[in-house]
Amino acid sequence: MIRPIMRRTTILTTPRKLWPGKYYCSNSTGVGRPSKSSVKTRTATVLKYIWMGSFTSSVKIDNEDSQDRDLNFDSQATSQQLLDYCRTHNDQCPHSQLIKRTFQTIPHDSASVQGDSVRVFQWNVLSQALGQNNDKFDCCPLEALEWKRRRCHMLEEIVRHNPDVICLQEVDHFDFLSRALATQSYSGLFVPKPDSPCVYIKDNNGPDGCAIFYKNNRFDLLEKHDKILQVWTVHSNQVTLLLILKDKCTGQELCVTTTHLKARKGALLSTLRNEQGKDLLQFISSYAGDRPTIICGDFNAEPTEPVYSTMCSCPDLPLDSAYKVSGLEPPYTSWKIRGGEGEVMHTIDYMFYSKNKLTVSSLLNMPIERDIGENRVPSMSYPSDHFSLVSDFYFNKISKDSE
């Protein structure tokens, strides 16, 4: 079994250089030191999988987030006025209706919870640069991938649910979201991937990454932390963002984290995601303390993968999946058709929460197949290849025995 122990590893890209640390090989016969050439080959292979962010044959194109300067938002706009304004700047094609969504109520003991619920929204919004130029959505009409159409639908999908906290991945138009959502009393923070594949695409709008927005008329921001996730002490191309929020009225504090783990199938990639999950939990545990915690993200892993079990079995941070409280995880959170890959329907997005400190009271259902349409998503009626997840959480009452 190959076992990498990498120290002080530097990964440079464009052109990419790999500087490996120590590498040991163990097997049933004992521990041996492989040859230098063997170390180089194996280390380069592992690091390639760990990093694997950019298009290594492409030239990096550094652009700033500036493609939405045509919009000047009214700071006093209602949510409807905001959406109407965006639609007037969509000169690509007429506006179409978003896919219908419904909520389900989760039975719970109202006597065991306190205060107002907190609505949390989770969504991989689909990077514009990747979605339009790289992801090969062969069954999606080209006009549905135009940014001026997508940004209207993206904003509508968020504001129609009126969340208190918003966790997003693959954000490469943070300026647009930040200025638009500011009109609805949201503040936001963003952390880019260190080697975003977006910046290797012509006419990109800067790197993609993770973002969290919160209602600033309900919460104060106490702390903000971010991290490049590591695999065997090596920096990967995935990031996480963590906020500590405090309810202005009750003083209740909440730890909210978002992340986007490595994509692609295979046993090695599954192992790498699990290592990222371990690093994520260690990072969160160092800041969450006793606070109720919610972790939202695109984990790129089915519930059968090790990282799912890792997230739900941390002794220092007892977590459960919000959508699993209804019985099972949804049958899909992403349903797409891509060239070379075919039709893919899988559950890879999650909202993990402190099961001893929070109670789920409602969930946004996945849309049904008839409403999604035969060409799946993205489409004229939905801007991403992932469906949003929304959950209402109550804070559990603290018993006198636990005080």
ABEGO torsion letter per residue (X at the ends): XBBBBBBGBBBBBOBBBBBBBBBBBBBAAEBBBBBAAAAAAAAAAAAAAABGABBAABBBBBBBBAAAAABBBBAABBAAAAAAAAAAABAABBBBBBBBBBBBBBBBBAAABBEBBBBBBBBBAEBAAAAAAAAGBAABBAAAABAAAAAAAAAAAAAAAGBABBBBBGBABAAAAAAAAAAAGBBBBBBBBABBAAAABBGBAEBBBBBBBBBAAABBBABBBBBBBBBGGBBBABBBBBBBBBBAAAGBBBBBBBBBBBBEBEAAAAAAAAAAAAAAAAAAAAAAEABBBBBBEBAGBBAABAAAAAAAABAABBBBBAAAAAGBBBABABBBBBBGAEBBBBBABBBBBBAAABBBABBBBBBBAAAAEAAEOBBAABABABBBBBBBBBBBBBBAAAX
